């Protein structure tokens, strides 16, 4: 760990670089408030910080810019603590409370808030299906051999699917299917439905197997849609318009964004900052800040920001922590009720 003076200079360089986006030279650092040493001393300290791997010098400039390790040290030890103002909290609450009907709606609104307020992309890992059970399955005739399947979960989420059958169903067949769903799937957890479950349910249809198996497969497909632990990204256009992020690398990441789920699941602590330095998350000069959403004290998903490495972490991290805390409170309260 560098001595206190060098840490102070490192903090000053990163603070300045976050604001300007330009390499920071010794004269610029010497002119900053609270830096009471000469430019020559600053140059020596900057050279030492470069040797330690916290700064690097672009070929075209005499100034320095932070490295991944420099940012990590800054976030862990040097970043100024900024509490959200009442006005900031009010703005975030207005986004969240625009729709409290379902957990997905709350999280979607929080994502929009992050993307808009940070001018970056918001990243969400789906709420885990372990908290959802099936509360309603309905089949609705809509035309000749056409039926709409409706699946509702305990978290208030709804999925539907249009099924085209080879023949029309009778009133008796529809009534049997409704009873069969109520007896076999109502109250069942989404994450317990598997291919084996589907095979057993189809086999138990008996004489109705030929006519109703396609509907049953459709219901299981809907349940599977809820179970996908995918990653949603909001505000990608904000990043595609930036010059400091490689567009091709960003597009590749968006195409494989679901692979980042494992990174989020394996992370320790409620807040994680990742840099695009290798592994599954490869976007040079980029960072991703993620905070965990909890339901009843159990991790249920994640919310965060994907943006350039030159982010105002001291401002954005409190946004993310406040939103994930509010979401966790809301969905935990729903469970209690």
N, C-alpha and C positions, 0 to 999 in steps of 0.2 A: 504493500500500500504506500503510495507517495506521501511525502510529508505534507503538512497542512498548507504551506504556501503554494506548493504545486497543485494541490487539490483545489485551492481557491482560484488559481489561474485556469485550471481545466474547466471548472464550473463556469467561469467568466467566458471562456472561449465557446463552450457549448451553448450557453444562453444567447450569446451574440450570434452564433451560427444559426440557431433556430429562428431568430428574427430576420436575419439578412439573407441567409442561404449562400453567402460568399465566404471563402477562406478568410480566416482571421489572423492578422499579423500582430507582431509584438507592440507596435505603436498604437494600434487600435485598442489592445488590451490595457496598455498603460494609461490610456485616456479614460478608461471606465471608472466609475465611482467605486471607492473602496480598494482599489489596486494601488498601493503606495510603494511600489518598487520601480526601478528603472527599466527601460525597454531592453537594455542589455541583459539584466537579470532574468527578465521574462523570456528572452530568446533562449537563454541557457536552460531554463525550466521547460520550455516548450520542446527543446531538443531531447531532454531527458524523458518527457512524457511520450515523445514519439518512440524512443528506444524501448519504453515500457509497453508500447502497443496501444496507448490510449488516443494518440493523435496520428495523423498522417499528412503528408505534404503533397498536394497535387503538383504535377510536373509544371503546370503553367503559372504557378503562384508561389510567392514566398510565405503566404499564410498557411495555416493548418486547419484541418477539419477533423471532427471526431471519427473514431473507428467504432465498430460494433462493441468492442470492449470498453471504449470510452463512454458510450451511451449506457452500457450496462452499469458501470460504476456510478455514472451520473444519476440513474434512476434509483439505484440501491442506496446511495450514500449522500448525494449532493443536491438532488432536485429540491427546489423550494416547495414548501407545503402550502397549497392553496385551497382553502375551504370554499365550498360553493356559496355564493351569495343567496339571499332569499329570493332575489329576482331570477337567478339561474334555476333554483329549485322550482319556482313557479312555472317557468317556461317548460321545464322537463315534465312536471306534473300535468300540464295542459296537454302535452302530447300523449302521455300514458292514459290519462283519464278520458280521452276522446272516445274510447270504446273499451269497456271493461267486461264485455259479454263472454269472452273466452280467453284462455291463457295465450293462445296464438295471436289474438287481436292485440292484447297488451304488449306482447313482444314485438309484433310488427310495427306498432306505433313507436316503441322505444328505438327500433332500428332506424325508422325514418328520422327521428329526432337526432340520433347520432350522426347519420349521414349529412343531414342539413347543417347541423351546428359545427361539425368538424371539417366539412367540405372533403370528406374522405368516404370510404365505403364501410358500411356496417356489416358485421359478420355474426350470424346466429347459428348455433347448433340446436337442433330440434329438442323440444322438451321430451324426455324419455317416456316411451310407451308404458313403462312399468307402473305409471301412475294412472293409467286410463283403463277403464273397463267398458265393455259394450253395454249400452243402456237401451238401445232400440235398433231393430232391423225391420225395414218396411219395404214391400214390393208394390209398385204402383203401375197399373196398366196405362199405357200412353197411346197405344195404337195397335194395328194388326201385328201380332207377334212381337210387339215392342213393350219392354218393361223397364222401369227405373228402380234401381236398388238404392235404398237410403240407409246409411249406417251412422249412428250417433253415439258418442262416447261420453263418459262421466265428466270429462273436462269441457264439455259443450261443443266439441269439434264435430263437424259433419262432413261426410264424403258421400258422393253419389256416383252411380255408374249406369249407363244405358246398356241393356242386354237385348239382343235380338235372338229370339228362339225360333225353332223350326216349326212350331205349332202354337196355337193359342191355348192358354191355360183355362181350366174351368174354375168356377167359383169355389168348388170343393178343394181343388188343388191349391189355390191361393190361400184358403183358410188353413189347410194342413201345413203349408210352408210357414205361415205366420206363427202357428202353435209350435212347430218344430224349432224355429229360431228362438222363440221365447223360452222353451224348455232347455235348449242346448247351448245357446250363445249369450243370452242376457246375463249380465253379471260376470262374464268371463273376461279376464285380463287380456289386452291386446297382445302382450308379449308371450302369451302362452299358446297362441294359435300357430300351428306348424303344418307342414305337409302331411304329417302323420295324423294330426287332428282332422284335417280335411278328408283324408281317406276313410277314417272311422265314421265321420258324419255322413259321407256319401253311402258307405256300405249299410248304414243303419236306416237309410231312406226306404229300403225294401222295394215294394212295387212302385214307389214314386221315383226311383232312382233315375230312370231315363228322362222323365219330364222335368225334374227339379234339380238335378245335379248341376246344370249350367248356372242356375241362380245361386246355388250354394258356393260354387267356385268363384262367382262374382263377388259374393260377400267376403270370402276369404282374401280375395285380391284387394278389396277395399281396406280390410284390416291390415294387410301387409303394407299398404300405402302409409298408414299411420306409423308403422313400425320403422320406417326408413330413418335412420339416424343421419340424415343429410345435413349439409351446410347451405344456408341461404345467404346470399350477398345482396345488399341494397346499396345503391349509389355507385355502381361500378363506373358510370360515366364521369364521376368526379375524378377518378384516377386515370381514366383513359385520356383525359384532357391535360394531364400533367406532363411536364418535360423531364422531371427527375425520376420517373419510374419507366422501366423498359416495357413498352406496350406488348411486345411478343411474349415476354415472360409473364406478364399479368394475365394475358389471354390463356396461356397454358395453365396457370394456376386456377383460373376460373373453370376451366374444363375438367380439372381433377380435384376440385375443392373438397369433395367428399372424403378424399384421402387424408385431409387434415384432421378429420374427426378423431383419429387415433392419437394425434398429438394432444388434442384437448382432453381426451379421456385419461391419458397417461400423466398429465401434468399435476404437480403438487402445488398446494396453496390455492387460495381463492382468486388471485390475480397472477397472470402470466404475460410476460412481454417476450415475443419471439422476433428475431431478426432474420431477413432473407439471406442467410449466409450458407445455406446448404440443407441437406436432408430433404424432407418432403416439401418444405416451405422454401422455395427458391425464387425470390424476386429480389434482385440486387437493389440495394439502397431503399429497402422497404422494411416496415415493421408491422407487427400485429399485436394488439393489446387485447387480451381476453379476460373476462371475469365470470365466475361461475354463478349460475342461477340455482337456487335451492328451493325445495318444496318439503316443508316439514323437517328441515335440517339435512335432507339428503340431496346430493347434487342431481339436478334435473336437466341441465343444459348450460350453455355459455353464450355470452353476448360481448361484442367488442368492436374494435375499429381496425381496419386495414388501411395503411397509408404510407407515405414516404418515411424514411428513417428520421428526417428532420421534422418531427412532430413537436408540438408544445405539450410534452408529457405531463407537466405540472398542471395544465388546464384540462387535458382530455381524460386523464385517469380518474379525477374526481367525478366527471360526468358519468363514466362507465360504472364506477362503484356505486354511485347514487342510484342509477337506473336499475342495476342488478339487485340492489338491496330492496328497492321499491317493488320490483317484479316478484322477488322472493316473498315479500310480505303479502302481496295481493294473492298469489296462487296458494300460499300456505293458509291464508285466511279462508279462501274458498274451500279448501279441503276440510278445515275445521267445521265450517258451516254445514 
